[in-house]
Amino acid sequence: MRRILVSLLVAIIASCASSLAQEISTQEPTGRPRQALDQPSPGDTRYVVQLESSFATAEKANEVTTQLRRKFPTAYTQKPSGSETRYRVRIGPFDSRDDAMQVASELAAQGFVGATILRSRGPSPTPTADPQDKSMSTSPVQDPDDLMRRAVTNLSTQIGLLTDEMRKLRRETERNSGMMELLLNEDRLSKVEDKIQDANNAKAQLDAREQDIQRRMRNIQGELLLRGGLRREEAEAVIRSELQRGLEDVRGQQVIYQQRIAELNEQATRLRARVESLRKKLETLDLKSEKEEK
């Protein structure tokens, strides 16, 4: 299980790193040196704040833009461009990154978490009555620090989800293992109880046989009449000897079955305790699962 977790974490990190590298590379215009982006001229570079959420229609984006304009007059709707198909809501531009960061913090306080600071080059958009008409015709460049923060946040989220899944898998595996052990012990207990019943039945038969032999020994004269013969003393001795041997044999078997019953009862006691312990363990796991689901 640890190997699986490590492999998944490595795959997630590699995927996020690849995505980050690709996203950064796509932000740089083809044919222009990287230094031109990292060190823009003071008059060309400005910053805008973009909400994390995107919208399928301009109407939905304009609703949010109108809401934000009550506090941020420079809010506007960004039309899709290039391969994008969704509308974005932005605020700005701002001359400094600090101003943009301040607005992003204020947005977070209002519940708009995950706002991104973008760098853009070009003229400021002209305010209009229609939020959608206020879109910028500039090419925003996402700041590498923001890209890194987003990648780390994404990675942390995926690791958290993976950890939750592993915890659920571990609990489910533990429950399945406990259930399997419970079923096995219940089956063993059932078989032991059957053996105890059989041993008790056999001992009951021996007890009945012992009582019958003792009854016959008390009625030797009746035995003599049934067998007949002239030598009564010799016949009585023979009958008494046979009954005594039978009685000793019965009592020997009784001792064996008594010991067997005691051993089986001891096994049954241990199995009952184990079954009860496993049932309580499964109940505890089920309660934990119900609490986490709530």
Buried (B, 14 or more C-beta within 10 A) or exposed (E): EEEEBEEBBEEBBEEBEEBBEEBBEEBBEEEEEEEEBEEBEEEEBBBBBBBEBBBEEBEBBBBBBEBBBEEBEBBBBBBEEEEEEEBBBBBBBBBEBEBBBEBBEBBEEEEBEBBBBBBBBBEBBEEEEEBBBBBBEBBBBBBBEBBEBBBEEBBEEBBEEBEEEBEEEEBEEEBEEBBEBBEBBBEBBEBBBEBBEBBBEBBEEBEEBBEBBEEBBEEBEEBBEEEEEEEBEEBBEBBBEEBEEBBEBBEEBBEEBEEBBEBBEEBBEEBBEBBEBBBEBBEEBEEEBEEEEE
